[in-house]
Amino acid sequence: MSRTPRVTGPELITALAQAGFGVLRVKGSHHFLRHDDGRSTVVPVHSDETIGPGLLHKILRDCQITLEQLSELL
C-alpha cells in the first residue's frame, strides 16, 4: 500500500475535476462536488492547510477512487 499523499483542498478539487467531478455549490469553506453518475463528496478548503489522512480516505471512499488513482491525478 502506498503512503497517503499530502494534499490541500484546492489540489484535491483540481484532481477530482480531472476525474469528472464538478463543484456543485460552495457554503463557506466547504465545496460540494458531484459526478455525473451521482457520486458526491465535500472538500474543505482552508488556506493552504493539508487535508488529514482520515478525511482524505473518507473523501476518496465517497468518490470511489483509490490512492493509486489519486496519485495519478495529482
Residue frames relative to the residue before (quaternion, step in Angstrom):
aa qw qx qy qz dx dy dz
M 1.0000 0.0000 0.0000 0.0000 0.00 0.00 0.00
S 0.3982 -0.7259 0.5105 0.2323 3.56 -0.94 0.89
R 0.6020 -0.5615 0.4276 0.3735 3.51 -1.27 0.37
T 0.5332 -0.6137 0.4753 0.3364 3.53 -1.18 0.57
P 0.3853 -0.7308 0.5051 0.2495 3.62 -0.69 1.00
R 0.3860 -0.6877 0.5628 0.2475 3.56 -1.17 0.60
V 0.0999 0.8080 -0.5694 0.1138 3.58 -0.41 1.19
T 0.3926 -0.6732 0.5705 0.2592 3.53 -1.25 0.51
G 0.7110 -0.4554 0.3272 0.4243 3.55 -1.28 0.19
P 0.6919 0.4646 -0.3058 0.4603 3.63 0.76 -0.91
E 0.6272 0.5287 -0.3429 0.4578 3.62 1.03 -0.70
L 0.6654 0.5008 -0.2994 0.4657 3.57 0.98 -0.86
I 0.6348 0.5203 -0.3317 0.4651 3.60 0.99 -0.77
T 0.6402 0.5188 -0.3206 0.4670 3.60 1.00 -0.80
A 0.6609 0.5001 -0.3042 0.4695 3.59 0.95 -0.88
L 0.6767 0.4804 -0.2985 0.4715 3.59 0.93 -0.85
A 0.5928 0.5545 -0.3687 0.4529 3.60 1.12 -0.57
Q 0.6358 0.5149 -0.3277 0.4725 3.59 1.06 -0.70
A 0.6746 0.4731 -0.2836 0.4906 3.58 1.20 -0.54
G 0.6687 -0.5381 0.2930 0.4212 3.59 1.25 0.14
F 0.5325 0.6149 -0.4157 0.4069 3.60 1.25 0.13
G 0.1216 -0.7827 0.6067 0.0665 3.54 -1.12 0.71
V 0.5250 -0.6187 0.4747 0.3408 3.56 -1.16 0.60
L 0.2941 -0.7749 0.5430 0.1349 3.52 -0.65 1.20
R 0.7563 -0.1991 0.1590 0.6026 3.55 0.96 -0.95
V 0.2742 -0.7321 0.5991 0.1729 3.54 -1.34 0.26
K 0.0009 0.7739 -0.6333 0.0108 3.55 -0.91 0.91
G 0.8003 -0.0562 -0.0198 0.5966 3.53 -0.23 1.30
S 0.7686 -0.2943 0.2399 0.5148 3.56 -0.70 -1.09
H 0.5849 0.5804 -0.3682 0.4306 3.59 1.24 0.18
H 0.1755 -0.7795 0.5979 0.0643 3.54 -0.76 1.15
F 0.2318 -0.7671 0.5886 0.1065 3.56 -0.76 1.10
L 0.0837 -0.8140 0.5748 -0.0002 3.57 -0.60 1.18
R 0.0360 -0.7917 0.6099 0.0028 3.55 -1.11 0.72
H 0.3217 -0.7098 0.5989 0.1844 3.53 -1.19 0.75
D 0.6458 -0.5436 0.3710 0.3871 3.58 -1.18 0.49
D 0.6952 0.4728 -0.2837 0.4611 3.60 1.11 -0.60
G 0.6874 -0.5262 0.2684 0.4227 3.61 1.26 0.20
R 0.5149 0.6236 -0.4390 0.3915 3.61 1.19 -0.25
S 0.0391 0.8073 -0.5870 0.0454 3.58 -0.98 0.79
T 0.0013 0.7801 -0.6255 0.0141 3.53 -1.28 0.46
V 0.3386 -0.7013 0.5854 0.2255 3.55 -1.37 0.12
V 0.1043 -0.7893 0.6040 0.0346 3.57 -0.87 1.00
P 0.2927 -0.7507 0.5596 0.1940 3.62 -0.72 1.00
V 0.1349 -0.7740 0.6150 0.0671 3.56 -0.99 0.84
H 0.1019 0.7891 -0.5887 0.1429 3.54 -0.19 1.36
S 0.7127 -0.5342 0.2800 0.3581 3.56 -0.63 1.23
D 0.8298 -0.3031 0.1188 0.4533 3.55 -0.03 1.40
E 0.4197 0.6577 -0.5119 0.3594 3.61 1.09 0.54
T 0.4146 -0.6881 0.5284 0.2748 3.56 -1.00 0.77
I 0.4715 -0.6527 0.5166 0.2912 3.52 -1.18 0.63
G 0.4919 -0.6870 0.4576 0.2770 3.56 -0.82 1.01
P 0.6365 -0.5727 0.3536 0.3765 3.58 -1.13 0.59
G 0.6374 0.5333 -0.3398 0.4402 3.63 0.98 -0.71
L 0.6801 0.4712 -0.2807 0.4865 3.57 0.92 -0.91
L 0.6275 0.5358 -0.3389 0.4520 3.58 1.01 -0.77
H 0.6531 0.4991 -0.3141 0.4750 3.60 0.95 -0.82
K 0.6275 0.5288 -0.3311 0.4658 3.61 1.04 -0.74
I 0.6527 0.5054 -0.3099 0.4717 3.59 0.95 -0.89
L 0.6716 0.4925 -0.2986 0.4661 3.58 0.93 -0.90
R 0.6248 0.5236 -0.3360 0.4718 3.60 1.05 -0.72
D 0.6339 0.5242 -0.3240 0.4674 3.60 1.01 -0.81
C 0.7303 0.4281 -0.2200 0.4848 3.56 1.01 -0.90
Q 0.3245 -0.7583 0.4886 0.2845 3.58 1.30 -0.27
I 0.4518 0.6331 -0.4697 0.4177 3.54 0.94 1.07
T 0.3609 -0.7299 0.5376 0.2188 3.59 -0.99 0.83
L 0.6646 -0.4842 0.3810 0.4227 3.56 -1.31 0.23
E 0.6359 0.5314 -0.3321 0.4504 3.58 1.02 -0.76
Q 0.6525 0.4993 -0.3162 0.4742 3.58 0.98 -0.80
L 0.6321 0.5209 -0.3334 0.4669 3.59 1.03 -0.76
S 0.6392 0.5309 -0.3318 0.4467 3.59 0.93 -0.85
E 0.6474 0.5059 -0.3204 0.4715 3.60 1.04 -0.73
L 0.6739 0.4989 -0.2995 0.4552 3.60 1.04 -0.75
L 0.6347 0.5036 -0.3354 0.4807 3.58 1.16 -0.56
